[in-house]
Amino acid sequence: MAKTSIIVRDEKRKRMINQYAAKRAELKQLGDYEGLAKLPRNSSRTRLTNRCVETHRPRGYMRQFGLSRISFREHASRGEIPGVTKSSW
């Protein structure tokens, strides 16, 4: 489990991205790069980190499922992810 402060920080970034999305798109369309530079850094979408829905782990993230590799393996072993089976040969 990730530290609570980091989880809260990431949620704050998500809120800020939603808040400035329209203004950022407008400035990009106008080509006003100085105006974009004056916006807060955390309002950019590239500042977001993909995190596991359950554990909020940033590493080993599987985009297709929204889980980290560890959580994915646990759910797959229990048969909770449709279409995923453990391979054996």
FENCORLIN-V569129 format. One record per pair of residues at least 12 apart in sequence whose ideal C-beta (glycine too) atoms are under 10 Angstrom apart, sorted by the first residue. I is the first residue (numbers start at 1). GAP is how many residues later the second one is. Records with the same first field share a line. If there is no record, write none. Layout:
# FENCORLIN-V569129
I->GAP  GAP
This chain:
# FENCORLIN-V569129
1->51  53  54  55  56
2->47  49  50  53  54  55  56
3->53
4->52
6->43  45  50  52
7->44  49
9->33  40
10->32  37  38  39  41  46  48
11->45
12->30
13->27  28  29  30  31  32  34  35  36
14->28  31  33  34
15->27  28
16->23  24  25  26  27  28  31  32
17->23  25  26  27  28  29  30  31
18->25
19->21  24
20->19  20  22  23  24  25
21->22  24
23->12  13  16  20
24->12  15  19  20  21
27->12
49->12
50->12  13  16  18
51->15  16  17
52->13  14  15  16  17  18  19  20
53->12  13  14  15  18
54->12  13  14  16  17  18  20  21
55->12  13  15  16
56->12
57->12  13  14
60->12  13
65->16  19
67->14
72->12
73->13
